[in-house]
Amino acid sequence: MRTARFTLDPAFTVGDVNPRLFGSFVEHLGRCVYTGIFEPDHPTADQEGLRQDVLDLVRELGVTTIRYPGGNFVSGYKWEDSVGPAETRPRRLDLAWRSTETNRFGLSEYIAFLKKLGPRPSR
């Protein structure tokens, strides 16, 4: 019978890892945005409606960059709908998820979220 042996030396470096490898994205699926990142009435929410408990958990993950919008949500995304005063932003049917997008979380809220985390928007 043959056996194999594997030795891991944590001090051995093959090469540097680009920090952008540890990026992520925000998608309007499930509870990621509404009742996740953005929930103005939550006890931990700040003045911008961003949940501090979620911010703490995302910081713990060490995410280096966050793309918005991400996932399938981007297929019907119109950036123009997500700027300006939140109360005047149009509500739209999201064809991918068959739900109503209120646009209460838009580009300004995304940038505020990033500023509190530290990562920069990806290009």
Secondary structure, DSSP 8 states (H G I E B T S, - for coil): ---------TT--S----GGGG-EE---STTSTBTTTB-TTSTTB-TTSBBHHHHHHHHHHT--EEESS-GGGGGG--GGGGSS-GGGS--EEETTTTEEE---S-HHHHHHHHHHH--EE--
